[in-house]
Amino acid sequence: MPHVPSKDEIVEILKEVKDPETEMSVFDLGLVKYADYVEEKRHLVVKCDFLRRNPSCVGCLPIAWMVQKKITDELSKRFMAYEDIDSVEFLL
């Protein structure tokens, strides 16, 4: 695998990772706002916007958080496959 994903590869990953509730891609849902690689730390920072998807029902929030965790875990797994990425941080 290349050392760090290119912009096109990042977009491809976002298109492949699906929201478990809707089966729509993270890309199509616009959940990721940007990804920034910090070379000296070998660290990828990914800004996500899950707020507009959070339910107003307080009892439903834990389910929404589990869905968000599933998405961020899958994204992290995909990004960590690149040898120059040692960590991934999600800004929510």
N, C-alpha and C positions, 0 to 999 in steps of 0.2 A: 504494500500500500504506500501511496505517497506520504511524505512526512507530515504535511498539514493539508487539510482539505481546501481545495480552491472554492471560490464563490459558487461556481457551477455544481461542485460536489456537495456543498452545504445545501443548496437548493434541492438537489436530488434526494438527499437524506430527508429533508423536510417534506418532500413529496411522497416518500416511501413510508414514513412513520404516520400511523393512523390514530385518530381519536377513537378509543374503544366504544364510545357511546354512539357516534354518528358514522364511523367508518370513513370519514372524510380525512384528507391529509392535513397534517399540521400546517403545511404551506397554504392550502386552500382556505383553512380557517383563519389564517393570519395570526397564529398564536405566537410566533417568534418574530420579534421586532428587529433584532440584530444579533450578530455573533462577532466577537472581537477576540483575536488571538494575542496573548501577551507572551511574546517570544522568550524573554529572559526568565520567565517562570514556567514556560511550557504549559500554559494555562489558557483554556478557552472559556470566555464569559458569554453566556447566552441570555439575552433579555427576552422574557416571555410576558405575554399579556393574557392572564387567565381571569382577570377581574370581571370582564364583561360576561364571562361564562359561569360565574358563581351564582348559584340559586339564591333567591331571597329567603327561602325556607331555611331556618337555622338547623333543623334536623337533617337537611339534605347536604349541608356543607361537608360533613365527613366523607360522603360518597364523592363529591366533587374533588376533594383533596386526594382521594385514592386514585381517581382518574388522572389528575394532574401528575401525581407521583409515577404512575405507570408510563405516561408520556415522557416525563423527564428522565426516567430510568432508561427507556429505550433510546432516546436521543443521546444520553450519556454513553451508553454501550456502543452506539454507532460511531460517535466522535472519538472515543477512547481507542478505537481500532487503529487510529493513525499514530504512528510511532513517536511523533514529536508532541503529542498531547498527553500530559501526565495527569491533568485534572480538568474537570468541567464544573463550572459554577453557574447556577441558574438564578437570575435576578427576576423575582416574581412581582 
